[in-house]
Amino acid sequence: MQRKLMTFALALSILNAAGPAHAYIGPGAGLGAIALTIALAVGVVLLVVGFVWYPVKRMLKSRKSDTPTVTSRDS
């Protein structure tokens, strides 16, 4: 119990010793940071789609063209 109390007292004293950061990010820079984050996330998703979807699409297309199709002239 005494160890928890000492840990709490130490944490409280460290938090009280911290001063304000005096940092401000304006609305334009904030929206720019949000837009950049969204653009990077969309870019990563499109990268994954490009690496996964297009080879699968090509494989399905080649598989479809390899199978013989029945046309009206064959019968």
C-alpha positions as CSV (number, residue, x, y, z in Angstrom):
1,M,0.0,0.0,0.0
2,Q,2.8,2.4,0.9
3,R,4.5,1.7,-2.5
4,K,1.3,2.6,-4.4
5,L,1.1,5.8,-2.3
6,M,4.7,6.7,-3.1
7,T,4.2,6.0,-6.8
8,F,1.1,8.2,-6.8
9,A,2.9,11.0,-5.0
10,L,5.8,10.8,-7.4
11,A,3.5,10.9,-10.4
12,L,1.6,13.8,-9.0
13,S,4.7,15.8,-8.3
14,I,6.0,15.2,-11.9
15,L,2.7,16.3,-13.4
16,N,2.8,19.5,-11.2
17,A,6.3,20.3,-12.3
18,A,5.4,20.2,-16.0
19,G,4.8,23.7,-17.4
20,P,2.5,24.7,-20.3
21,A,3.7,24.0,-23.8
22,H,2.6,27.3,-25.3
23,A,1.9,25.6,-28.5
24,Y,-0.8,26.5,-31.0
25,I,-1.6,25.1,-34.4
26,G,-3.9,27.3,-36.4
27,P,-7.0,26.1,-38.2
28,G,-5.3,26.2,-41.6
29,A,-2.4,24.1,-40.5
30,G,-4.7,21.8,-38.6
31,L,-6.9,21.1,-41.6
32,G,-3.8,20.7,-43.7
33,A,-2.4,18.1,-41.3
34,I,-5.8,16.3,-41.3
35,A,-5.9,16.3,-45.1
36,L,-2.4,15.0,-45.4
37,T,-3.2,12.2,-43.0
38,I,-6.3,11.2,-45.0
39,A,-4.4,11.4,-48.3
40,L,-1.7,9.2,-47.0
41,A,-4.2,6.6,-45.8
42,V,-6.0,6.7,-49.1
43,G,-2.7,6.3,-50.9
44,V,-1.8,3.2,-48.8
45,V,-5.2,1.7,-49.5
46,L,-4.8,2.3,-53.3
47,L,-1.3,0.8,-53.2
48,V,-2.7,-2.3,-51.6
49,V,-5.5,-2.5,-54.1
50,G,-3.0,-2.1,-56.9
51,F,-0.8,-4.8,-55.7
52,V,-3.6,-7.3,-54.9
53,W,-6.5,-6.5,-57.2
54,Y,-4.9,-6.1,-60.6
55,P,-2.9,-9.4,-60.6
56,V,-6.0,-11.2,-59.4
57,K,-8.0,-9.5,-62.1
58,R,-5.5,-10.5,-64.8
59,M,-5.5,-14.1,-63.4
60,L,-9.3,-14.3,-63.6
61,K,-9.3,-12.9,-67.1
62,S,-6.7,-15.4,-68.3
63,R,-8.6,-18.2,-66.7
64,K,-11.8,-17.1,-68.4
65,S,-10.1,-16.9,-71.8
66,D,-8.5,-20.4,-71.4
67,T,-11.9,-22.1,-71.0
68,P,-13.5,-23.1,-74.3
69,T,-16.8,-21.4,-74.9
70,V,-19.7,-22.8,-76.8
71,T,-20.9,-20.7,-79.7
72,S,-23.8,-21.1,-82.1
73,R,-21.4,-22.3,-84.9
74,D,-20.0,-25.1,-82.7
75,S,-23.3,-26.9,-82.4
